[in-house]
Every structure is written in C-alpha cells, then in structure tokens.
C-alpha cells in the first residue's frame, strides 16, 4: 500500500506525540498490530451491565423497579458531567453556558418523562409485596442527586425553610449542612430522631457532600452564571435556561415523585409509609419544601406561588 502525504503527516504527528512522553512510537504500533478488534458489547461492558439486576424476591416487576432506578442514576451521572464540563471550563463563554444548560435540562426532562415506567408500567400489588424486602433502603439515599443540588446553587439555598432566617451565605458549610431540607424527610415526626435510612446515608456521604460544597463555593452553576459578562447574564435565553432548570428540578421532578408515591402508597383511608420511613406526604410536594436554586431570577409573585403551578 502506498503511503499518502496524509498518512505520513499523521505518522510524524504520532512520533512527535510519543517523543514528548519519552516513548517509542514503533512499540505502540506493535500494540495496534496485535490488539484485537473492539466490539460494541465489550466497549460498553454489556454483559456486566445486564447482570447488575439482582432482585430480592421472585416477583417479576421487581426487576423493572431496579432497572428504572439504575437508569435514573445514569441520568444523574450525565447531569453531573454536563455541569462539571461547564463549571470547570478553562474559558467561559455564553455559547458554552447555553450548550451545557441545554444538556442538563434535557437530562432532567427525560427523567421527569420517564416516571410513567413506574407509575403505569409496574404492578401495584407486586410493588407493595417486594418493597418490604428493601427495608431500610430508599431512593432518598441517592447521593448523586444531592451532588446535583450542591453543584447547582449556593448551599444555604438548600437549608430547611424553618432555618432560612438564621443561615445565609456567610454560614459555615458544616452548620448549613446540618440543616439541609432533605434531612427532615427522613426524621421521625413524633420523636425528631433520625431514621436508619438517614443515618446510613449520612455515614456514607456527609464528608463527601461538605467537601464538594466547599470545592464549588465559587464555581457552582449560580456562581458560574455570575461570572458571565453583564450583557450575557441579561441574555433572554440564558435567563430562560436557568429558570427552566430551576423549575424542572425543584417543582416538576418532585411532583412526579409525589404522583408515583400517591399511586403506590396512598390506600385511603390508610397511608403506607415509604421504605426508608420518609414522611413522603410532607417531604415530596415542592409547596412544602420551597427549594429554589435561583430566587434572584424570579419575581415576588412567582416565588409566592412556588410549587402551586405545574407549568412555567
């Protein structure tokens, strides 16, 4: 085969690349010669992926439940990667900001739309049987989702509404962390004691969450937005994307959780507790939590009505 100028040029560039690292290019070419062809199933570890569903019961729909939550966690990872690409970018431009925010919103919208997999695609009676084998595990224990929240806004915006008069941007992260809103969702109302679900969760993630909050205190999505030029911060598309992300994450997403919980746990006149002991009736509706990433981008009327309307 005749070597073209294009091929010779690429060989020269490869030789330069490996020379910088003190490596011999011919050795790497030998590696290519003996290397097997890559297959799709090996590249994405398909066999391993399909083996990761290990139900605790013989009820068929438990596999749907497991796979749905695994898919959800993969979307959370996509969301985290998209945010990190933006906040860690060596050069911030409004074009990059819009591109990454569109990606983040797309992932969240897919998650919101995916809830019918459980709401309409899983047998209610089977769920109420196999769920008892999951105690005290709960979707509440998704560490990736809490990381998304921390990456999205200043930590004090995530504190429980009863503590917002006391905690602000100057509060240390350890104090703010102790009063984050989601902790109330796994605390026994009668005694104020933490559930085992919350104790497990904090033991695994507390140090990691506080470290992340400290790491991104000047680079989270809100702080990254503030670094844009003034004209870019006032760009209609930029503001729309920030508001859409805020509303989808803090209103539409928890409302879909609430709809799912009502579908499976609301057996009037009885209310079934969630597997982790979370008080889902009070914890899930956004009208109660009123978590808002970017309050500065909403009007007073919109803030007063937060969680009461499903559409922007």
MOJORA-V523294 format. One record per residue. N is the residue number from 1. BURIAL is b if it has 9 or more other C-alpha atoms within 8 Angstrom, else e. Layout:
{{N | BURIAL} {N | BURIAL}}
//
This chain:
{{1 | e} {2 | e} {3 | e} {4 | e} {5 | e} {6 | e} {7 | e} {8 | b} {9 | e} {10 | e} {11 | e} {12 | e} {13 | e} {14 | b} {15 | b} {16 | e} {17 | e} {18 | b} {19 | b} {20 | e} {21 | e} {22 | e} {23 | e} {24 | b} {25 | b} {26 | e} {27 | e} {28 | e} {29 | e} {30 | e} {31 | e} {32 | e} {33 | e} {34 | e} {35 | e} {36 | e} {37 | e} {38 | e} {39 | e} {40 | e} {41 | e} {42 | e} {43 | e} {44 | e} {45 | e} {46 | b} {47 | e} {48 | e} {49 | e} {50 | e} {51 | e} {52 | e} {53 | e} {54 | e} {55 | e} {56 | e} {57 | e} {58 | e} {59 | e} {60 | e} {61 | b} {62 | b} {63 | b} {64 | b} {65 | b} {66 | b} {67 | b} {68 | b} {69 | b} {70 | e} {71 | e} {72 | b} {73 | b} {74 | e} {75 | b} {76 | b} {77 | b} {78 | b} {79 | b} {80 | b} {81 | e} {82 | b} {83 | b} {84 | b} {85 | b} {86 | b} {87 | b} {88 | e} {89 | e} {90 | e} {91 | e} {92 | b} {93 | e} {94 | b} {95 | e} {96 | b} {97 | b} {98 | b} {99 | e} {100 | b} {101 | b} {102 | b} {103 | b} {104 | b} {105 | b} {106 | e} {107 | b} {108 | b} {109 | b} {110 | e} {111 | b} {112 | b} {113 | e} {114 | e} {115 | b} {116 | e} {117 | b} {118 | b} {119 | b} {120 | e} {121 | e} {122 | b} {123 | e} {124 | e} {125 | e} {126 | b} {127 | b} {128 | b} {129 | e} {130 | b} {131 | b} {132 | e} {133 | e} {134 | b} {135 | b} {136 | b} {137 | b} {138 | b} {139 | e} {140 | e} {141 | b} {142 | e} {143 | e} {144 | b} {145 | e} {146 | b} {147 | b} {148 | b} {149 | b} {150 | b} {151 | b} {152 | b} {153 | b} {154 | b} {155 | b} {156 | b} {157 | b} {158 | b} {159 | b} {160 | b} {161 | e} {162 | e} {163 | b} {164 | b} {165 | e} {166 | e} {167 | b} {168 | e} {169 | e} {170 | e} {171 | b} {172 | e} {173 | b} {174 | e} {175 | e} {176 | b} {177 | b} {178 | e} {179 | b} {180 | b} {181 | b} {182 | e} {183 | b} {184 | b} {185 | b} {186 | b} {187 | b} {188 | b} {189 | e} {190 | e} {191 | e} {192 | e} {193 | e} {194 | b} {195 | b} {196 | e} {197 | b} {198 | b} {199 | b} {200 | e} {201 | b} {202 | e} {203 | e} {204 | e} {205 | b} {206 | b} {207 | e} {208 | e} {209 | b} {210 | b} {211 | e} {212 | b} {213 | b} {214 | e} {215 | e} {216 | b} {217 | b} {218 | e} {219 | b} {220 | b} {221 | b} {222 | b} {223 | b} {224 | b} {225 | e} {226 | e} {227 | e} {228 | b} {229 | e} {230 | e} {231 | e} {232 | b} {233 | b} {234 | e} {235 | e} {236 | e} {237 | e} {238 | b} {239 | b} {240 | e} {241 | b} {242 | b} {243 | b} {244 | b} {245 | b} {246 | b} {247 | b} {248 | b} {249 | b} {250 | b} {251 | b} {252 | b} {253 | b} {254 | b} {255 | b} {256 | b} {257 | b} {258 | b} {259 | b} {260 | b} {261 | b} {262 | e} {263 | b} {264 | b} {265 | b} {266 | b} {267 | e} {268 | e} {269 | e} {270 | e} {271 | e} {272 | e} {273 | b} {274 | b} {275 | b} {276 | b} {277 | b} {278 | b} {279 | b} {280 | b} {281 | e} {282 | e} {283 | b} {284 | b} {285 | b} {286 | b} {287 | e} {288 | e} {289 | b} {290 | b} {291 | e} {292 | b} {293 | b} {294 | b} {295 | e} {296 | e} {297 | e} {298 | b} {299 | e} {300 | e} {301 | e} {302 | e} {303 | b} {304 | e} {305 | e} {306 | b} {307 | b} {308 | e} {309 | e} {310 | e} {311 | e} {312 | e}}
//
